[in-house]
Amino acid sequence: MSSFGIPNVAPALEATLIEKMAGVESLLRSHTRSEYPFVDETAHHLVAAGGKRLRPLLVLLTSQFGDPMASGVIPAAVACEITHLATLYHDDVMDEAPLRRGVESANIRWGNTIAILTGDFLFAKSSDLLADLGPAAVRLQARTFERLVIGQIMETQGPNPGQDPLEHYLKVVADKTGSLIAASARYGTMVSGAPAHIMETVTVFGEKIGVAFQLADDVIDIASESNQSGKTPGTDLREGVPTLVTLNVMKSTNSADRELQHLLSAPIDDESVVAEVLAQLRNHDALGQSREQLHQIAKEARQALGPLPICDATGALMSLCDAVIDRTA
């Protein structure tokens, strides 16, 4: 397993990624600084908490298909991570989440207003970086941000009358999670001057692997006994947020699931009930069904890589598909 949680990365590529990621971390920390100490503190709250850094890693990987030494590669990687961090501040306000990346969420620590404004500050810092990379880079961020917002609105509104809730959910996930991961993969090829067909290929891959990552988190939120996802297990149950596992339960026509379906139809604020529901879900067919659906999307992500040349970067992207599945094993 590599330093980035991807199995079987070629040693030379891994060494390059380690070097480049150090540059990403340095710019990430310096670019999110503020002359106002309180803003500096709030903005670095989640930066310091770490994370998988999946989005900048994808920028670095896909830049291998062009000129990985291009000056825009590290700024683009940092811009993607800053954008992601900004969405986390906003998401935690929407979800009233107590934890993020294993630490107290900004909204709990400083209140919703500060959390929202810190997210806005980070969006501004991301745009500032991308402005130096040209109109195409700025436009990609704008269109990605549009999808992020629409995905959040769709999630809040819920499915339309007659719409399949699972279909609606997968569209929300594609917009809220897949869009930025797709953009990250695209940025790497864009700023490195990779061929257009490769840019399109990694964009399709990015969206699919992004959806797979979110579905893996859904499974982990139920199946994990720890804070493996950076959140408290059962967080989505407490919030009444539908996920892949619970939506599969809700589709069941088995009369034995009626009581469980009733409990899942609203937020659960009794911790003993949360524990009971978690225990039921961990032994329910819906968990295995969800794993199968996740495996299928990860397989589609791998298949999307078909047009890429055979090289270490392509191998790493393929291994990333395996890593997503392994997270839920």
Contacts in CASP RR format, 6 or more apart in sequence:
PFRMAT RR
TARGET T0000
AUTHOR 0000-0000-0000
METHOD contacts of the structure
MODEL  1
MSSFGIPNVAPALEATLIEKMAGVESLLRSHTRSEYPFVDETAHHLVAAG
GKRLRPLLVLLTSQFGDPMASGVIPAAVACEITHLATLYHDDVMDEAPLR
RGVESANIRWGNTIAILTGDFLFAKSSDLLADLGPAAVRLQARTFERLVI
GQIMETQGPNPGQDPLEHYLKVVADKTGSLIAASARYGTMVSGAPAHIME
TVTVFGEKIGVAFQLADDVIDIASESNQSGKTPGTDLREGVPTLVTLNVM
KSTNSADRELQHLLSAPIDDESVVAEVLAQLRNHDALGQSREQLHQIAKE
ARQALGPLPICDATGALMSLCDAVIDRTA
1 7 0 8 1.000
2 8 0 8 1.000
2 9 0 8 1.000
2 14 0 8 1.000
2 17 0 8 1.000
3 14 0 8 1.000
3 17 0 8 1.000
3 18 0 8 1.000
4 14 0 8 1.000
4 17 0 8 1.000
4 21 0 8 1.000
4 53 0 8 1.000
4 57 0 8 1.000
5 323 0 8 1.000
6 316 0 8 1.000
6 319 0 8 1.000
6 320 0 8 1.000
6 323 0 8 1.000
7 319 0 8 1.000
7 322 0 8 1.000
7 323 0 8 1.000
7 326 0 8 1.000
8 315 0 8 1.000
8 319 0 8 1.000
9 17 0 8 1.000
9 312 0 8 1.000
9 316 0 8 1.000
9 319 0 8 1.000
10 312 0 8 1.000
10 315 0 8 1.000
10 316 0 8 1.000
12 312 0 8 1.000
13 64 0 8 1.000
13 312 0 8 1.000
13 313 0 8 1.000
13 316 0 8 1.000
16 60 0 8 1.000
16 68 0 8 1.000
17 57 0 8 1.000
17 60 0 8 1.000
17 61 0 8 1.000
20 60 0 8 1.000
20 68 0 8 1.000
20 73 0 8 1.000
20 74 0 8 1.000
20 77 0 8 1.000
21 53 0 8 1.000
21 56 0 8 1.000
21 57 0 8 1.000
21 60 0 8 1.000
23 74 0 8 1.000
24 53 0 8 1.000
24 56 0 8 1.000
24 60 0 8 1.000
24 74 0 8 1.000
24 77 0 8 1.000
24 78 0 8 1.000
24 81 0 8 1.000
27 74 0 8 1.000
27 75 0 8 1.000
27 78 0 8 1.000
28 47 0 8 1.000
28 56 0 8 1.000
28 78 0 8 1.000
28 81 0 8 1.000
28 82 0 8 1.000
29 44 0 8 1.000
29 47 0 8 1.000
31 78 0 8 1.000
31 82 0 8 1.000
31 125 0 8 1.000
31 128 0 8 1.000
31 129 0 8 1.000
32 43 0 8 1.000
32 44 0 8 1.000
32 47 0 8 1.000
32 82 0 8 1.000
32 85 0 8 1.000
32 122 0 8 1.000
32 125 0 8 1.000
33 40 0 8 1.000
33 43 0 8 1.000
34 40 0 8 1.000
34 43 0 8 1.000
34 121 0 8 1.000
39 118 0 8 1.000
39 121 0 8 1.000
42 106 0 8 1.000
42 110 0 8 1.000
42 114 0 8 1.000
42 115 0 8 1.000
42 118 0 8 1.000
43 118 0 8 1.000
43 121 0 8 1.000
43 122 0 8 1.000
43 125 0 8 1.000
45 103 0 8 1.000
45 106 0 8 1.000
45 109 0 8 1.000
45 118 0 8 1.000
46 85 0 8 1.000
46 88 0 8 1.000
46 89 0 8 1.000
46 100 0 8 1.000
46 101 0 8 1.000
46 103 0 8 1.000
46 106 0 8 1.000
47 85 0 8 1.000
49 100 0 8 1.000
49 101 0 8 1.000
49 102 0 8 1.000
49 103 0 8 1.000
50 101 0 8 1.000
51 101 0 8 1.000
53 81 0 8 1.000
54 181 0 8 1.000
54 184 0 8 1.000
54 213 0 8 1.000
55 77 0 8 1.000
55 80 0 8 1.000
55 81 0 8 1.000
55 83 0 8 1.000
55 84 0 8 1.000
55 180 0 8 1.000
55 181 0 8 1.000
55 184 0 8 1.000
56 77 0 8 1.000
56 78 0 8 1.000
56 80 0 8 1.000
56 81 0 8 1.000
56 184 0 8 1.000
57 77 0 8 1.000
58 80 0 8 1.000
58 181 0 8 1.000
58 184 0 8 1.000
58 185 0 8 1.000
58 188 0 8 1.000
58 206 0 8 1.000
59 73 0 8 1.000
59 76 0 8 1.000
59 77 0 8 1.000
59 80 0 8 1.000
59 184 0 8 1.000
59 185 0 8 1.000
59 187 0 8 1.000
59 188 0 8 1.000
59 191 0 8 1.000
60 68 0 8 1.000
60 73 0 8 1.000
60 77 0 8 1.000
60 188 0 8 1.000
61 185 0 8 1.000
61 313 0 8 1.000
61 316 0 8 1.000
61 317 0 8 1.000
62 185 0 8 1.000
62 186 0 8 1.000
62 187 0 8 1.000
62 188 0 8 1.000
62 189 0 8 1.000
62 192 0 8 1.000
62 194 0 8 1.000
62 198 0 8 1.000
62 202 0 8 1.000
62 313 0 8 1.000
62 317 0 8 1.000
63 70 0 8 1.000
63 73 0 8 1.000
63 188 0 8 1.000
63 189 0 8 1.000
63 191 0 8 1.000
63 192 0 8 1.000
63 194 0 8 1.000
64 192 0 8 1.000
64 311 0 8 1.000
64 312 0 8 1.000
64 313 0 8 1.000
65 189 0 8 1.000
65 192 0 8 1.000
65 194 0 8 1.000
65 195 0 8 1.000
65 198 0 8 1.000
65 202 0 8 1.000
65 308 0 8 1.000
65 309 0 8 1.000
65 313 0 8 1.000
66 189 0 8 1.000
66 192 0 8 1.000
66 193 0 8 1.000
66 194 0 8 1.000
67 192 0 8 1.000
67 193 0 8 1.000
68 192 0 8 1.000
70 191 0 8 1.000
70 192 0 8 1.000
70 193 0 8 1.000
72 132 0 8 1.000
72 133 0 8 1.000
72 191 0 8 1.000
73 188 0 8 1.000
73 191 0 8 1.000
73 192 0 8 1.000
75 129 0 8 1.000
75 130 0 8 1.000
75 132 0 8 1.000
75 133 0 8 1.000
75 191 0 8 1.000
76 129 0 8 1.000
76 130 0 8 1.000
76 133 0 8 1.000
76 137 0 8 1.000
76 187 0 8 1.000
76 188 0 8 1.000
76 190 0 8 1.000
76 191 0 8 1.000
77 184 0 8 1.000
77 187 0 8 1.000
77 188 0 8 1.000
78 129 0 8 1.000
79 126 0 8 1.000
79 129 0 8 1.000
79 130 0 8 1.000
79 133 0 8 1.000
79 137 0 8 1.000
79 141 0 8 1.000
79 187 0 8 1.000
80 126 0 8 1.000
80 180 0 8 1.000
80 183 0 8 1.000
80 184 0 8 1.000
80 187 0 8 1.000
82 122 0 8 1.000
82 123 0 8 1.000
82 125 0 8 1.000
82 126 0 8 1.000
82 129 0 8 1.000
83 122 0 8 1.000
83 123 0 8 1.000
83 126 0 8 1.000
83 141 0 8 1.000
83 144 0 8 1.000
83 145 0 8 1.000
83 180 0 8 1.000
84 180 0 8 1.000
85 119 0 8 1.000
85 122 0 8 1.000
86 119 0 8 1.000
86 120 0 8 1.000
86 121 0 8 1.000
86 122 0 8 1.000
86 123 0 8 1.000
86 126 0 8 1.000
87 119 0 8 1.000
87 148 0 8 1.000
87 176 0 8 1.000
87 180 0 8 1.000
88 100 0 8 1.000
89 106 0 8 1.000
89 107 0 8 1.000
89 115 0 8 1.000
89 116 0 8 1.000
89 118 0 8 1.000
89 119 0 8 1.000
89 122 0 8 1.000
90 115 0 8 1.000
90 116 0 8 1.000
90 119 0 8 1.000
90 152 0 8 1.000
91 97 0 8 1.000
91 152 0 8 1.000
92 100 0 8 1.000
92 105 0 8 1.000
92 106 0 8 1.000
92 107 0 8 1.000
92 108 0 8 1.000
92 115 0 8 1.000
93 107 0 8 1.000
93 112 0 8 1.000
93 115 0 8 1.000
93 116 0 8 1.000
94 152 0 8 1.000
94 156 0 8 1.000
95 235 0 8 1.000
95 239 0 8 1.000
95 241 0 8 1.000
96 107 0 8 1.000
96 239 0 8 1.000
97 105 0 8 1.000
97 107 0 8 1.000
97 108 0 8 1.000
97 231 0 8 1.000
97 235 0 8 1.000
97 239 0 8 1.000
98 104 0 8 1.000
98 105 0 8 1.000
98 108 0 8 1.000
98 232 0 8 1.000
99 105 0 8 1.000
99 227 0 8 1.000
99 230 0 8 1.000
99 231 0 8 1.000
99 232 0 8 1.000
99 235 0 8 1.000
100 106 0 8 1.000
100 230 0 8 1.000
100 231 0 8 1.000
101 230 0 8 1.000
102 227 0 8 1.000
102 230 0 8 1.000
102 231 0 8 1.000
105 115 0 8 1.000
106 114 0 8 1.000
106 115 0 8 1.000
106 118 0 8 1.000
107 114 0 8 1.000
107 115 0 8 1.000
123 145 0 8 1.000
126 141 0 8 1.000
127 138 0 8 1.000
127 141 0 8 1.000
130 137 0 8 1.000
130 138 0 8 1.000
130 141 0 8 1.000
131 138 0 8 1.000
133 191 0 8 1.000
136 190 0 8 1.000
137 187 0 8 1.000
137 190 0 8 1.000
137 191 0 8 1.000
140 183 0 8 1.000
140 186 0 8 1.000
140 187 0 8 1.000
140 190 0 8 1.000
141 183 0 8 1.000
144 179 0 8 1.000
144 180 0 8 1.000
144 182 0 8 1.000
144 183 0 8 1.000
147 175 0 8 1.000
147 176 0 8 1.000
147 179 0 8 1.000
148 175 0 8 1.000
148 176 0 8 1.000
148 179 0 8 1.000
148 180 0 8 1.000
150 175 0 8 1.000
151 171 0 8 1.000
151 172 0 8 1.000
151 175 0 8 1.000
151 176 0 8 1.000
152 176 0 8 1.000
154 168 0 8 1.000
154 171 0 8 1.000
154 172 0 8 1.000
154 175 0 8 1.000
155 172 0 8 1.000
155 176 0 8 1.000
155 241 0 8 1.000
158 168 0 8 1.000
159 165 0 8 1.000
159 167 0 8 1.000
159 168 0 8 1.000
159 169 0 8 1.000
160 168 0 8 1.000
165 242 0 8 1.000
165 247 0 8 1.000
165 250 0 8 1.000
165 251 0 8 1.000
166 244 0 8 1.000
166 247 0 8 1.000
166 248 0 8 1.000
166 251 0 8 1.000
169 242 0 8 1.000
169 243 0 8 1.000
169 244 0 8 1.000
169 247 0 8 1.000
170 211 0 8 1.000
173 211 0 8 1.000
173 214 0 8 1.000
173 215 0 8 1.000
174 207 0 8 1.000
174 211 0 8 1.000
176 214 0 8 1.000
177 210 0 8 1.000
177 211 0 8 1.000
177 213 0 8 1.000
177 214 0 8 1.000
178 206 0 8 1.000
178 207 0 8 1.000
178 210 0 8 1.000
178 211 0 8 1.000
178 214 0 8 1.000
179 207 0 8 1.000
181 206 0 8 1.000
181 207 0 8 1.000
181 209 0 8 1.000
181 210 0 8 1.000
181 213 0 8 1.000
182 203 0 8 1.000
182 204 0 8 1.000
182 206 0 8 1.000
182 207 0 8 1.000
182 210 0 8 1.000
183 203 0 8 1.000
184 206 0 8 1.000
185 202 0 8 1.000
185 203 0 8 1.000
185 205 0 8 1.000
185 206 0 8 1.000
186 199 0 8 1.000
186 202 0 8 1.000
186 203 0 8 1.000
188 194 0 8 1.000
188 202 0 8 1.000
189 198 0 8 1.000
189 199 0 8 1.000
189 202 0 8 1.000
190 199 0 8 1.000
197 307 0 8 1.000
198 307 0 8 1.000
198 308 0 8 1.000
201 304 0 8 1.000
201 305 0 8 1.000
201 306 0 8 1.000
201 307 0 8 1.000
201 308 0 8 1.000
202 308 0 8 1.000
202 317 0 8 1.000
204 304 0 8 1.000
205 301 0 8 1.000
205 304 0 8 1.000
205 305 0 8 1.000
205 317 0 8 1.000
206 301 0 8 1.000
206 304 0 8 1.000
208 297 0 8 1.000
208 298 0 8 1.000
208 300 0 8 1.000
208 301 0 8 1.000
208 304 0 8 1.000
209 298 0 8 1.000
209 301 0 8 1.000
209 320 0 8 1.000
209 321 0 8 1.000
209 324 0 8 1.000
210 301 0 8 1.000
211 297 0 8 1.000
212 294 0 8 1.000
212 297 0 8 1.000
212 298 0 8 1.000
212 301 0 8 1.000
212 321 0 8 1.000
212 324 0 8 1.000
213 324 0 8 1.000
215 244 0 8 1.000
215 290 0 8 1.000
215 293 0 8 1.000
215 294 0 8 1.000
215 297 0 8 1.000
216 294 0 8 1.000
216 324 0 8 1.000
216 325 0 8 1.000
216 327 0 8 1.000
216 328 0 8 1.000
217 229 0 8 1.000
218 236 0 8 1.000
218 243 0 8 1.000
218 244 0 8 1.000
218 245 0 8 1.000
218 290 0 8 1.000
219 244 0 8 1.000
219 245 0 8 1.000
219 287 0 8 1.000
219 290 0 8 1.000
219 291 0 8 1.000
219 294 0 8 1.000
219 328 0 8 1.000
220 228 0 8 1.000
220 229 0 8 1.000
220 233 0 8 1.000
220 327 0 8 1.000
220 328 0 8 1.000
221 229 0 8 1.000
221 231 0 8 1.000
221 233 0 8 1.000
221 234 0 8 1.000
221 235 0 8 1.000
221 236 0 8 1.000
221 243 0 8 1.000
221 245 0 8 1.000
222 233 0 8 1.000
222 234 0 8 1.000
222 243 0 8 1.000
222 245 0 8 1.000
222 278 0 8 1.000
222 281 0 8 1.000
222 282 0 8 1.000
222 287 0 8 1.000
223 282 0 8 1.000
223 287 0 8 1.000
223 328 0 8 1.000
224 233 0 8 1.000
225 233 0 8 1.000
226 233 0 8 1.000
227 233 0 8 1.000
228 327 0 8 1.000
233 278 0 8 1.000
234 274 0 8 1.000
234 278 0 8 1.000
236 242 0 8 1.000
236 243 0 8 1.000
236 246 0 8 1.000
237 246 0 8 1.000
237 264 0 8 1.000
237 267 0 8 1.000
237 268 0 8 1.000
237 274 0 8 1.000
237 277 0 8 1.000
237 278 0 8 1.000
238 267 0 8 1.000
238 268 0 8 1.000
238 269 0 8 1.000
238 274 0 8 1.000
239 267 0 8 1.000
240 264 0 8 1.000
240 266 0 8 1.000
240 267 0 8 1.000
240 268 0 8 1.000
242 250 0 8 1.000
244 290 0 8 1.000
244 293 0 8 1.000
244 294 0 8 1.000
245 281 0 8 1.000
245 284 0 8 1.000
245 286 0 8 1.000
245 287 0 8 1.000
245 290 0 8 1.000
246 264 0 8 1.000
246 281 0 8 1.000
246 286 0 8 1.000
248 286 0 8 1.000
248 289 0 8 1.000
248 290 0 8 1.000
248 293 0 8 1.000
249 257 0 8 1.000
249 260 0 8 1.000
249 261 0 8 1.000
249 264 0 8 1.000
249 281 0 8 1.000
249 284 0 8 1.000
249 286 0 8 1.000
250 261 0 8 1.000
250 264 0 8 1.000
250 265 0 8 1.000
252 261 0 8 1.000
252 286 0 8 1.000
257 284 0 8 1.000
260 277 0 8 1.000
260 280 0 8 1.000
260 281 0 8 1.000
260 284 0 8 1.000
263 273 0 8 1.000
263 277 0 8 1.000
264 277 0 8 1.000
268 274 0 8 1.000
268 277 0 8 1.000
281 287 0 8 1.000
291 328 0 8 1.000
294 324 0 8 1.000
294 325 0 8 1.000
294 328 0 8 1.000
295 325 0 8 1.000
298 321 0 8 1.000
298 322 0 8 1.000
298 324 0 8 1.000
298 325 0 8 1.000
299 321 0 8 1.000
301 321 0 8 1.000
301 324 0 8 1.000
302 318 0 8 1.000
302 321 0 8 1.000
305 314 0 8 1.000
305 317 0 8 1.000
305 318 0 8 1.000
308 314 0 8 1.000
308 317 0 8 1.000
END
